[in-house]
Amino acid sequence: MSTALTLLNLTIVAVLLARDWGHRRVTLLGLLRPLLLAAVVVPFVSPGWDLAGNGLLLEISAAVVGASLGVLSCLFMRVTVDNRGQMWTDAGVAYAVTWVAIAAARQVFIYGCQHWFTRDLGMFLINNHISVNAFADSIMLLTLATMIANRLTILMRTRLAATASPRTVVPV
């Protein structure tokens, strides 16, 4: 695993927490900012995609697990709509702890791959015909899918809250 993947992991968590911590107004730019960061960073850290075989299955599995973690993180965030129709999120300690725990687990796993179970991991990759690039991509996809699912879940929850909330028209 490269230092670039570690930096990507930590940067995404820092940007998300900086954006989401506390009582925040939901804006399109606020939802897109982490996605734009990923779009800029990914071309520099992606070693190459496996488009067939067990490598592809590992990449897909990592994306599914990442998406599940992104949805899970949103369970610790409250979404509200005020009387003017403005959407808000409230993220506190539980939300931040969830993101830090997810990032820490990824980092420990990456460290373990490099130092604790290198031989076992190598044998697993060889026995299952998975390239090192596919494995690195799966780690990256796990990180990105978590972030993307989180942003999409926030968007869906704000839209649902907006349609479910009775609005009163405030004169200007």
N, CA, C and O of each residue as an XYZ file, in Angstrom:
688
protein
N       0.845     -1.178      0.000
C       0.000      0.000      0.000
C       0.883      1.231      0.000
O       1.967      1.235      0.582
N       0.421      2.240     -0.638
C       1.250      3.432     -0.779
C       0.883      4.485      0.257
O      -0.175      4.437      0.885
N       1.778      5.416      0.407
C       1.537      6.559      1.275
C       0.390      7.388      0.712
O      -0.339      8.031      1.469
N       0.225      7.380     -0.588
C      -0.859      8.139     -1.222
C      -2.224      7.646     -0.754
O      -3.125      8.454     -0.525
N      -2.391      6.321     -0.606
C      -3.672      5.798     -0.117
C      -3.924      6.225      1.326
O      -5.055      6.537      1.699
N      -2.875      6.236      2.129
C      -3.011      6.686      3.514
C      -3.411      8.150      3.555
O      -4.308      8.530      4.308
N      -2.756      8.970      2.754
C      -3.098     10.391      2.704
C      -4.515     10.612      2.191
O      -5.226     11.480      2.696
N      -4.929      9.842      1.201
C      -6.293      9.937      0.689
C      -7.287      9.610      1.793
O      -8.268     10.329      1.985
N      -7.038      8.540      2.510
C      -7.916      8.112      3.596
C      -8.052      9.214      4.649
O      -9.168      9.560      5.037
N      -6.957      9.753      5.101
C      -6.974     10.762      6.153
C      -7.541     12.091      5.669
O      -8.244     12.772      6.416
N      -7.242     12.466      4.426
C      -7.757     13.720      3.880
C      -9.270     13.684      3.740
O      -9.951     14.658      4.064
N      -9.795     12.571      3.260
C     -11.244     12.462      3.094
C     -11.953     12.587      4.438
O     -12.959     13.288      4.546
N     -11.437     11.915      5.456
C     -12.058     11.995      6.783
C     -11.972     13.426      7.321
O     -12.944     13.934      7.879
N     -10.833     14.068      7.160
C     -10.679     15.440      7.648
C     -11.640     16.394      6.934
O     -12.268     17.235      7.578
N     -11.757     16.270      5.623
C     -12.657     17.151      4.863
C     -14.119     16.898      5.246
O     -14.891     17.843      5.409
N     -14.495     15.626      5.388
C     -15.879     15.314      5.761
C     -16.212     15.832      7.151
O     -17.277     16.415      7.354
N     -15.319     15.629      8.104
C     -15.600     16.101      9.452
C     -15.609     17.620      9.527
O     -16.418     18.199     10.252
N     -14.723     18.268      8.789
C     -14.727     19.729      8.759
C     -16.032     20.250      8.177
O     -16.545     21.278      8.620
N     -16.564     19.559      7.203
C     -17.810     19.966      6.556
C     -19.046     19.627      7.388
O     -19.995     20.410      7.431
N     -19.043     18.473      8.046
C     -20.266     17.973      8.668
C     -20.400     18.259     10.163
O     -21.512     18.209     10.688
N     -19.319     18.552     10.856
C     -19.359     18.688     12.304
C     -20.278     19.839     12.721
O     -20.174     20.946     12.193
N     -21.167     19.571     13.661
C     -22.041     20.605     14.196
C     -23.330     20.754     13.393
O     -23.737     19.850     12.664
N     -23.956     21.911     13.547
C     -25.208     22.242     12.871
C     -24.849     22.941     11.568
O     -24.381     24.080     11.580
N     -25.067     22.258     10.433
C     -24.640     22.782      9.137
C     -25.794     22.833      8.153
O     -26.653     21.952      8.116
N     -25.787     23.884      7.363
C     -26.760     24.005      6.284
C     -26.325     23.093      5.146
O     -25.140     23.024      4.817
N     -27.269     22.403      4.553
C     -26.971     21.504      3.440
C     -26.982     22.315      2.152
O     -27.981     22.939      1.794
N     -25.848     22.288      1.468
C     -25.731     22.964      0.175
C     -25.174     21.965     -0.831
O     -24.534     20.979     -0.464
N     -25.423     22.233     -2.073
C     -24.907     21.356     -3.122
C     -23.379     21.336     -3.103
O     -22.773     20.273     -3.233
N     -22.756     22.495     -2.943
C     -21.294     22.547     -2.884
C     -20.771     21.773     -1.679
O     -19.748     21.094     -1.772
N     -21.462     21.872     -0.556
C     -21.041     21.133      0.630
C     -21.089     19.633      0.425
O     -20.239     18.904      0.937
N     -22.075     19.173     -0.319
C     -22.169     17.745     -0.614
C     -21.146     17.326     -1.665
O     -20.626     16.212     -1.620
N     -20.861     18.215     -2.607
C     -19.957     17.871     -3.706
C     -18.473     18.055     -3.384
O     -17.624     17.442     -4.032
N     -18.152     18.880     -2.404
C     -16.749     19.189     -2.113
C     -15.896     17.935     -1.900
O     -14.838     17.829     -2.519
N     -16.304     16.977     -1.051
C     -15.483     15.769     -0.900
C     -15.405     14.939     -2.179
O     -14.392     14.291     -2.442
N     -16.470     14.960     -2.969
C     -16.455     14.217     -4.228
C     -15.485     14.861     -5.221
O     -14.793     14.161     -5.960
N     -15.438     16.182     -5.236
C     -14.499     16.889     -6.108
C     -13.058     16.614     -5.675
O     -12.171     16.444     -6.511
N     -12.838     16.573     -4.371
C     -11.510     16.239     -3.856
C     -11.093     14.848     -4.339
O      -9.960     14.653     -4.779
N     -12.000     13.901     -4.255
C     -11.702     12.539     -4.701
C     -11.434     12.507     -6.203
O     -10.538     11.796     -6.656
N     -12.198     13.265     -6.972
C     -12.002     13.278     -8.424
C     -10.622     13.819     -8.801
O     -10.050     13.417     -9.814
N     -10.096     14.721     -7.991
C      -8.775     15.266     -8.256
C      -7.689     14.286     -7.818
O      -6.679     14.136     -8.506
N      -7.886     13.619     -6.685
C      -6.850     12.775     -6.092
C      -6.771     11.397     -6.738
O      -5.672     10.887     -6.957
N      -7.907     10.785     -7.047
C      -7.939      9.388     -7.509
C      -7.045      9.115     -8.713
O      -6.345      8.102     -8.709
N      -7.026      9.953     -9.735
C      -6.151      9.631    -10.874
C      -4.674      9.504    -10.495
O      -3.913      8.835    -11.193
N      -4.270     10.133     -9.409
C      -2.864     10.079     -9.003
C      -2.537      8.858     -8.143
O      -1.373      8.471     -8.047
N      -3.543      8.248     -7.517
C      -3.268      7.126     -6.615
C      -3.780      5.786     -7.127
O      -3.441      4.749     -6.557
N      -4.573      5.776     -8.170
C      -5.134      4.534     -8.681
C      -4.096      3.768     -9.488
O      -3.619      4.257    -10.512
N      -3.741      2.558     -9.029
C      -2.735      1.795     -9.761
C      -3.267      1.118    -11.024
O      -2.471      0.773    -11.897
N      -4.540      0.921    -11.153
C      -5.107      0.261    -12.332
C      -6.217     -0.680    -11.915
O      -6.164     -1.273    -10.838
N      -7.200     -0.814    -12.747
C      -8.383     -1.597    -12.408
C      -8.283     -3.004    -12.975
O      -7.804     -3.201    -14.092
N      -8.736     -3.974    -12.205
C      -8.925     -5.328    -12.726
C     -10.367     -5.403    -13.212
O     -11.299     -5.149    -12.450
N     -10.542     -5.742    -14.451
C     -11.881     -5.742    -15.022
C     -12.428     -7.148    -15.233
O     -13.421     -7.324    -15.940
N     -11.800     -8.144    -14.633
C     -12.271     -9.521    -14.781
C     -11.793    -10.344    -13.589
O     -10.865     -9.962    -12.876
N     -12.443    -11.465    -13.399
C     -11.993    -12.444    -12.424
C     -12.187    -12.039    -10.981
O     -13.038    -11.216    -10.643
N     -11.358    -12.653    -10.134
C     -11.474    -12.435     -8.704
C     -11.053    -11.032     -8.285
O     -11.520    -10.528     -7.264
N     -10.192    -10.408     -9.045
C      -9.816     -9.026     -8.758
C     -11.013     -8.104     -8.857
O     -11.201     -7.233     -8.007
N     -11.817     -8.286     -9.881
C     -13.034     -7.499    -10.040
C     -14.010     -7.775     -8.899
O     -14.637     -6.851     -8.381
N     -14.142     -9.039     -8.508
C     -15.032     -9.382     -7.387
C     -14.566     -8.717     -6.090
O     -15.389     -8.244     -5.307
N     -13.261     -8.678     -5.863
C     -12.737     -8.018     -4.669
C     -13.025     -6.520     -4.712
O     -13.403     -5.935     -3.697
N     -12.852     -5.897     -5.869
C     -13.130     -4.467     -6.007
C     -14.618     -4.173     -5.773
O     -14.961     -3.207     -5.092
N     -15.481     -4.988     -6.328
C     -16.922     -4.801     -6.135
C     -17.296     -4.999     -4.674
O     -18.077     -4.226     -4.120
N     -16.745     -6.025     -4.052
C     -17.024     -6.282     -2.631
C     -16.582     -5.115     -1.760
O     -17.292     -4.718     -0.836
N     -15.418     -4.573     -2.054
C     -14.926     -3.424     -1.294
C     -15.849     -2.224     -1.464
O     -16.108     -1.495     -0.506
N     -16.346     -2.018     -2.680
C     -17.273     -0.907     -2.922
C     -18.577     -1.106     -2.154
O     -19.128     -0.142     -1.622
N     -19.077     -2.326     -2.088
C     -20.322     -2.615     -1.359
C     -20.122     -2.399      0.144
O     -20.963     -1.787      0.803
N     -19.020     -2.899      0.676
C     -18.730     -2.703      2.099
C     -18.566     -1.208      2.395
O     -19.084     -0.712      3.395
N     -17.856     -0.503      1.539
C     -17.675      0.932      1.720
C     -18.992      1.683      1.695
O     -19.219      2.572      2.516
N     -19.867      1.331      0.755
C     -21.183      1.980      0.686
C     -21.982      1.715      1.958
O     -22.665      2.607      2.461
N     -21.901      0.509      2.473
C     -22.604      0.178      3.720
C     -22.077      1.012      4.885
O     -22.857      1.483      5.712
N     -20.774      1.195      4.955
C     -20.187      2.018      6.016
C     -20.601      3.486      5.873
O     -20.811      4.171      6.874
N     -20.717      3.965      4.639
C     -21.161      5.339      4.419
C     -22.586      5.565      4.880
O     -22.900      6.599      5.470
N     -23.452      4.593      4.609
C     -24.840      4.685      5.076
C     -24.879      4.583      6.599
O     -25.632      5.306      7.252
N     -24.073      3.690      7.163
C     -24.010      3.537      8.613
C     -23.611      4.844      9.285
O     -24.187      5.213     10.308
N     -22.648      5.536      8.729
C     -22.197      6.788      9.346
C     -23.318      7.818      9.412
O     -23.349      8.642     10.326
N     -24.232      7.779      8.457
C     -25.336      8.741      8.440
C     -26.404      8.456      9.498
O     -27.246      9.308      9.781
N     -26.366      7.276     10.069
C     -27.304      6.974     11.153
C     -27.036      7.846     12.379
O     -27.910      8.008     13.231
N     -25.838      8.401     12.467
C     -25.454      9.225     13.608
C     -25.547     10.713     13.299
O     -24.939     11.540     13.979
N     -26.312     11.039     12.273
C     -26.504     12.427     11.871
C     -27.999     12.707     11.795
O     -28.765     11.901     11.266
N     -28.402     13.847     12.322
C     -29.801     14.241     12.241
C     -29.983     15.208     11.081
O     -29.151     16.086     10.855
N     -31.075     15.039     10.351
C     -31.386     15.900      9.214
C     -32.722     16.579      9.502
O     -33.703     15.916      9.839
N     -32.756     17.901      9.368
C     -33.982     18.656      9.631
C     -34.209     19.681      8.525
O     -33.308     20.022      7.760
N     -35.449     20.156      8.477
C     -35.824     21.218      7.550
C     -36.499     22.302      8.373
O     -37.413     22.018      9.147
N     -36.051     23.553      8.210
C     -36.659     24.635      8.969
C     -37.946     25.111      8.286
O     -38.336     24.598      7.237
N     -38.587     26.096      8.899
C     -39.885     26.551      8.371
C     -39.774     27.270      7.038
O     -40.791     27.518      6.391
N     -38.569     27.608      6.612
C     -38.376     28.228      5.295
C     -37.974     27.220      4.229
O     -37.755     27.586      3.074
N     -37.876     25.954      4.613
C     -37.510     24.921      3.661
C     -36.020     24.670      3.544
O     -35.593     23.862      2.720
N     -35.218     25.354      4.359
C     -33.764     25.153      4.342
C     -33.424     23.866      5.090
O     -33.931     23.617      6.184
N     -32.559     23.053      4.485
C     -32.193     21.771      5.061
C     -30.927     21.911      5.898
O     -29.998     22.631      5.533
N     -30.911     21.197      7.047
C     -29.800     21.271      7.994
C     -29.406     19.865      8.432
O     -30.236     18.957      8.483
N     -28.117     19.706      8.749
C     -27.650     18.468      9.364
C     -27.043     18.809     10.716
O     -26.493     19.892     10.920
N     -27.157     17.862     11.626
C     -26.540     17.982     12.941
C     -25.712     16.738     13.167
O     -26.246     15.636     13.293
N     -24.410     16.918     13.219
C     -23.493     15.796     13.437
C     -22.663     16.098     14.670
O     -22.048     17.159     14.787
N     -22.658     15.150     15.580
C     -21.936     15.347     16.825
C     -20.815     14.347     17.007
O     -20.205     13.872     16.049
N     -20.570     14.049     18.253
C     -19.455     13.183     18.625
C     -19.619     11.781     18.044
O     -18.648     11.200     17.558
N     -20.813     11.237     18.087
C     -21.024      9.871     17.575
C     -20.692      9.782     16.087
O     -20.100      8.801     15.637
N     -21.070     10.798     15.333
C     -20.759     10.838     13.898
C     -19.248     10.890     13.681
O     -18.706     10.149     12.861
N     -18.575     11.766     14.419
C     -17.122     11.897     14.281
C     -16.415     10.613     14.708
O     -15.474     10.175     14.047
N     -16.858     10.012     15.798
C     -16.247      8.768     16.267
C     -16.423      7.665     15.231
O     -15.512      6.866     15.016
N     -17.582      7.616     14.590
C     -17.818      6.615     13.549
C     -16.824      6.787     12.408
O     -16.220      5.814     11.956
N     -16.653      8.017     11.941
C     -15.714      8.261     10.844
C     -14.276      7.969     11.246
O     -13.515      7.389     10.472
N     -13.907      8.368     12.450
C     -12.543      8.102     12.922
C     -12.322      6.599     13.066
O     -11.250      6.096     12.726
N     -13.326      5.878     13.567
C     -13.202      4.419     13.715
C     -13.063      3.737     12.352
O     -12.256      2.821     12.194
N     -13.841      4.178     11.382
C     -13.749      3.607     10.029
C     -12.359      3.857      9.445
O     -11.726      2.946      8.911
N     -11.891      5.105      9.553
C     -10.566      5.443      9.019
C      -9.463      4.693      9.760
O      -8.516      4.211      9.139
N      -9.579      4.592     11.084
C      -8.564      3.883     11.871
C      -8.537      2.399     11.514
O      -7.464      1.806     11.404
N      -9.703      1.804     11.334
C      -9.753      0.381     10.961
C      -9.080      0.156      9.606
O      -8.345     -0.815      9.424
N      -9.337      1.058      8.660
C      -8.675      0.940      7.350
C      -7.164      1.066      7.493
O      -6.412      0.299      6.893
N      -6.721      2.040      8.291
C      -5.286      2.244      8.465
C      -4.625      1.049      9.156
O      -3.528      0.643      8.774
N      -5.279      0.493     10.157
C      -4.733     -0.685     10.840
C      -4.661     -1.858      9.871
O      -3.683     -2.606      9.870
N      -5.687     -2.019      9.051
C      -5.681     -3.091      8.066
C      -4.532     -2.899      7.070
O      -3.821     -3.849      6.746
N      -4.359     -1.678      6.595
C      -3.278     -1.391      5.649
C      -1.918     -1.653      6.301
O      -1.031     -2.245      5.686
N      -1.764     -1.211      7.538
C      -0.514     -1.457      8.252
C      -0.284     -2.962      8.427
O       0.828     -3.458      8.243
N      -1.337     -3.665      8.780
C      -1.235     -5.114      8.926
C      -0.839     -5.799      7.632
O      -0.064     -6.755      7.640
N      -1.368     -5.314      6.528
C      -1.003     -5.875      5.219
C       0.481     -5.704      4.934
O       1.103     -6.561      4.307
N       1.036     -4.612      5.390
C       2.437     -4.320      5.122
C       3.397     -4.950      6.128
O       4.552     -5.213      5.792
N       2.933     -5.199      7.367
C       3.861     -5.594      8.414
C       3.497     -6.884      9.155
O       4.402     -7.611      9.565
N       2.230     -7.192      9.341
C       1.851     -8.308     10.202
C       1.531     -9.580      9.430
O       1.988    -10.660      9.803
N       0.760     -9.468      8.372
C       0.346    -10.670      7.642
C       0.652    -10.564      6.154
O      -0.168    -10.924      5.309
N       1.831    -10.069      5.854
C       2.268     -9.881      4.472
C       2.299    -11.204      3.713
O       1.794    -11.298      2.594
N       2.893    -12.221      4.326
C       3.006    -13.511      3.644
C       1.627    -14.133      3.417
O       1.341    -14.630      2.328
N       0.783    -14.105      4.434
C      -0.566    -14.669      4.291
C      -1.371    -13.930      3.227
O      -2.091    -14.546      2.441
N      -1.244    -12.619      3.212
C      -1.938    -11.830      2.200
C      -1.425    -12.185      0.808
O      -2.212    -12.354     -0.124
N      -0.106    -12.297      0.669
C       0.470    -12.676     -0.620
C      -0.027    -14.030     -1.089
O      -0.350    -14.202     -2.265
N      -0.089    -14.988     -0.186
C      -0.598    -16.313     -0.540
C      -2.078    -16.250     -0.933
O      -2.505    -16.924     -1.870
N      -2.850    -15.443     -0.216
C      -4.268    -15.277     -0.550
C      -4.421    -14.708     -1.958
O      -5.226    -15.201     -2.748
N      -3.652    -13.678     -2.266
C      -3.740    -13.055     -3.590
C      -3.317    -14.026     -4.689
O      -3.952    -14.091     -5.741
N      -2.256    -14.770     -4.447
C      -1.785    -15.741     -5.444
C      -2.801    -16.864     -5.626
O      -3.159    -17.199     -6.755
N      -3.262    -17.442     -4.528
C      -4.200    -18.565     -4.604
C      -5.526    -18.193     -5.256
O      -6.180    -19.034     -5.873
N      -5.919    -16.927     -5.115
C      -7.200    -16.482     -5.671
C      -7.044    -15.692     -6.961
O      -8.010    -15.118     -7.462
N      -5.826    -15.662     -7.501
C      -5.540    -14.981     -8.774
C      -5.996    -13.526     -8.750
O      -6.688    -13.058     -9.655
N      -5.589    -12.818     -7.686
C      -5.911    -11.401     -7.525
C      -4.608    -10.621     -7.615
O      -3.636    -10.934     -6.929
N      -4.598     -9.611     -8.461
C      -3.382     -8.809     -8.613
C      -3.235     -7.838     -7.441
O      -4.205     -7.509     -6.759
N      -2.016     -7.398     -7.232
C      -1.748     -6.405     -6.193
C      -2.485     -5.109     -6.521
O      -2.972     -4.425     -5.621
N      -2.566     -4.772     -7.807
C      -3.305     -3.575     -8.209
C      -4.778     -3.666     -7.832
O      -5.362     -2.686     -7.368
N      -5.382     -4.831     -8.028
C      -6.792     -5.008     -7.663
C      -6.969     -4.872     -6.155
O      -7.956     -4.303     -5.689
N      -6.011     -5.393     -5.398
C      -6.094     -5.273     -3.946
C      -5.976     -3.809     -3.523
O      -6.742     -3.348     -2.677
N      -5.034     -3.080     -4.097
C      -4.877     -1.654     -3.788
C      -6.123     -0.876     -4.204
O      -6.577      0.012     -3.483
N      -6.668     -1.212     -5.363
C      -7.900     -0.560     -5.805
C      -9.050     -0.832     -4.851
O      -9.877      0.046     -4.603
N      -9.106     -2.036     -4.319
C     -10.204     -2.363     -3.411
C     -10.122     -1.522     -2.139
O     -11.153     -1.114     -1.603
N      -8.922     -1.261     -1.655
C      -8.768     -0.387     -0.489
C      -9.224      1.029     -0.830
O      -9.925      1.666     -0.045
N      -8.824      1.516     -2.001
C      -9.223      2.841     -2.435
C     -10.744      2.914     -2.640
O     -11.380      3.892     -2.247
N     -11.318      1.880     -3.254
C     -12.768      1.859     -3.476
C     -13.538      1.802     -2.160
O     -14.605      2.403     -2.036
N     -13.007      1.091     -1.192
C     -13.629      1.055      0.130
C     -13.715      2.469      0.698
O     -14.751      2.871      1.228
N     -12.635      3.210      0.584
C     -12.595      4.580      1.089
C     -13.553      5.485      0.316
O     -14.338      6.217      0.919
N     -13.493      5.436     -0.994
C     -14.319      6.323     -1.816
C     -15.804      5.971     -1.741
O     -16.650      6.864     -1.690
N     -16.122      4.693     -1.732
C     -17.532      4.292     -1.656
C     -18.145      4.714     -0.334
O     -19.326      5.056     -0.282
N     -17.360      4.695      0.737
C     -17.860      5.161      2.032
C     -18.252      6.628      1.940
O     -19.331      7.021      2.383
N     -17.376      7.427      1.365
C     -17.633      8.855      1.244
C     -18.806      9.141      0.303
O     -19.675      9.953      0.621
N     -18.830      8.486     -0.835
C     -19.893      8.730     -1.815
C     -21.248      8.311     -1.259
O     -22.232      9.034     -1.414
N     -21.306      7.156     -0.617
C     -22.577      6.701     -0.025
C     -23.028      7.649      1.076
O     -24.222      7.909      1.222
N     -22.086      8.162      1.847
C     -22.420      9.125      2.896
C     -23.050     10.372      2.294
O     -24.084     10.838      2.771
N     -22.438     10.910      1.258
C     -22.961     12.123      0.616
C     -24.337     11.870     -0.005
O     -25.241     12.695      0.123
N     -24.492     10.723     -0.679
C     -25.784     10.405     -1.300
C     -26.864     10.168     -0.248
O     -28.019     10.545     -0.450
N     -26.503      9.554      0.860
C     -27.471      9.327      1.931
C     -27.916     10.647      2.548
O     -29.098     10.829      2.836
N     -26.982     11.563      2.751
C     -27.353     12.887      3.254
C     -28.297     13.565      2.274
O     -29.300     14.148      2.685
N     -27.991     13.498      0.996
C     -28.847     14.112     -0.017
C     -30.245     13.499      0.008
O     -31.240     14.223     -0.008
N     -30.322     12.180      0.047
C     -31.638     11.513      0.064
C     -32.405     11.850      1.345
O     -33.609     12.103      1.295
N     -31.727     11.855      2.474
C     -32.415     12.158      3.735
C     -32.926     13.593      3.765
O     -34.009     13.849      4.292
N     -32.161     14.538      3.206
C     -32.631     15.920      3.188
C     -33.827     16.068      2.257
O     -34.757     16.816      2.558
N     -33.810     15.371      1.141
C     -34.950     15.429      0.216
C     -36.199     14.816      0.854
O     -37.298     15.352      0.713
N     -36.028     13.706      1.547
C     -37.164     13.077      2.239
C     -37.688     13.976      3.356
O     -38.899     14.096      3.542
N     -36.788     14.602      4.094
C     -37.209     15.499      5.166
C     -37.936     16.713      4.608
O     -38.890     17.204      5.211
N     -37.485     17.197      3.455
C     -38.119     18.362      2.839
C     -39.534     18.042      2.370
O     -40.428     18.881      2.480
N     -39.742     16.837      1.850
C     -41.084     16.481      1.382
C     -42.002     16.101      2.531
O     -43.218     16.259      2.418
N     -41.453     15.604      3.633
C     -42.276     15.182      4.765
C     -42.601     16.325      5.710
O     -43.543     16.228      6.497
N     -41.837     17.403      5.644
C     -42.008     18.509      6.581
C     -43.017     19.524      6.057
O     -42.887     20.009      4.933
N     -44.025     19.847      6.872
C     -44.954     20.913      6.442
C     -44.246     22.257      6.530
O     -43.626     22.581      7.544
N     -44.343     23.019      5.476
C     -43.678     24.322      5.424
C     -44.697     25.423      5.605
O     -45.838     25.335      5.153
N     -44.254     26.443      6.267
C     -45.065     27.656      6.357
C     -44.361     28.724      5.559
O     -43.137     28.848      5.599
N     -45.145     29.491      4.836
C     -44.563     30.542      4.021
C     -44.271     31.738      4.905
O     -45.151     32.257      5.592
N     -43.025     32.162      4.875
C     -42.610     33.308      5.667
C     -42.586     34.510      4.748
O     -41.875     34.500      3.743
N     -43.373     35.583      5.078
C     -43.368     36.769      4.213
C     -42.006     37.433      4.221
O     -41.305     37.447      5.233
N     -41.648     37.980      3.079
C     -40.349     38.633      2.941
C     -40.459     40.078      3.304
O     -39.467     40.805      3.252
